[in-house]
Amino acid sequence: MSKNYIKEDLFASFVVFLIALPLCLGVAIASGVDPIKGIFTGLIGGIVVGALNGSPLQISGPSPGLAVMVLQLVSVYGADSLIPLGIMVGAFQILTYIFKVAHFFQATPPALLKAMLSGIGALILLSQIYIMFELKMSSKGLENLGGLPNIFTMITSGALSESQKFSGIIGLGVIVILYLWGKGKHKFFELIPGPLVSIILAAFSVHLFGWEMKMINLPENILANAFNNDYAKAFANIDMGFIPYALGLAFIASAESLLCVSAVDKMAKTSSNYNKVILAQGIGNLLLGFIGAIPVVGVIVRSAANIEFGAKTKLSSVMLGVWIGLFLIIPSVLSYIPIPALAGLLIYTGLRLLDIPHIIDYIKSRSKTSLIFFSTFILTICIDLLTGVIAGFLVSMFILVFDVLKFDLDIEQKGDNKVLKFKGKLSFLDLPVLSKKLGSEDLDVSNLEICLQEVEYLDPAISEHLNDLKDKLESQGKKIEIHYNKLNIH
């Protein structure tokens, strides 16, 4: 921190606060927990993680991406599961720091990352449509997708109640305002955040017209409730199925935070300490676990805004946490915010994450990266985010193996003599292709020479296959020679 940059940091922190506050509330609701949980995450993400962070301009807080995973855990294990979840995520990240392996999280294929974000966007979109119309949503994306025709029928047939109609109007109004605000070219539209404007206008409209709908409801004694947790009960409710999912969430949270750092370094021309970043995230998540709030993550949209509005040091992130903390003193202000307005904000966020033009590009390309993208994207929606990410990694590794372990075959024939020259790498995965190529070749010659001197790697399975071929052809009275590279003989 530097005294020379106090003015710039204070200004940036306040603007980011205006963006972050509605998102803190909205992400908490999307996670299936009380809005105050999002406030606590924003507060600790700003003050604690911001002060300790190895990336001075990164902003940490509740993430729409993690909301879909947190919702699934909360729907199965209850809100108390946030306690063991936060502690496990924090412990995982602190261990990542101790073993100095944070930089390995950079080894994420761009197509997988894009699919993860698009899948998250789709899940947020599918779930928040239900919240916007005050309907019961599912924690499963496929069930929410299947219920969309019913929602459409209710809207077109006039089956919605008066409250549901007003809620839909407010949510759609927020989406329209955010879209138009993003199209504004005047500097005014850049200086005043669209999320703040849309939420204020939504709250004003509800009050002006006297519409009845669900509003933010915070407990009277916020701080007392934050530390009034039954830790024994929280751990007693979890089972063995909780652990791998929580660790998967920890992995995704860590990857999202560190990929955010990469983006921040590119935008701000900074150089961050990845291990210090993951340590700060771990300490923040441990604290959030003890108070039962949703996990904290480094978030790119708020970090980009922090840079754009002139932040220079960690002071901006710390002050962001302070501004959010002030609402713990005056929580009554938040009670004027309609929940459908926050749903509209998240739907708009989900649409941006979904990024339909990119999906169309992947459909058109029909490349290997498209296979990574759609395997992750489809399984994220149909099953869950963790399954999608694991599938994406497996497909990536499968493609990598075939790209790296591939071979070339040159064929020379002079009269009744044929020479097969192999180059590259020959693994057991190449066996089907090799067998097909040899099967398609005319091997009805007197002399056959198989040259493997230029093969960099030769799997024993390939050697065995070639020796079987040699025995078969020699039994037919043909002369076969196999020339090995001595370094590759197993």
ABEGO torsion letter per residue (X at the ends): XBAAAAAAAAAAAAAAAAAAAAAAAAAAAAAGBBAAAAAAAAAAAAAAAAAABABAABBBBBBAAAAAAAAAAAAAAEAAAAAAAAAAAAAAAAAAAAAGAAAAAABBBAAAAAAAAAAAAAAAAAAAAAAAAGBBBBABAAAAAAAAAAAAAAAAAGABBAAAAAAAAAAAAAAAAAAAAAABABAAAAABBAAAAAAAAAAAAAAAAGBBBBBBBBBABAAAAAABBBAAAAAAABBAAAAAAAAAAAAAAAAAAAAAAAAAAAAAGBBBBAAAAAAAAAAAAAAAAAAGBBBBBBBAAAAAAAAAAGBABAAAAAAAAAAAAAAAABAAAAAABBAAAAAAAAAAAAAAAAGAAAAAAAAAAGBAAAAAAAAAAAAAAABBAAAAAAAAAAAAAAAAAAAABBBBBBBBBBEABBBBBBBEBBBAAAAAAAAAAAAABBABBABBBBBAAABABBBAAAAAAAAAAAAAAAAAGBBBBBBBBAAABX
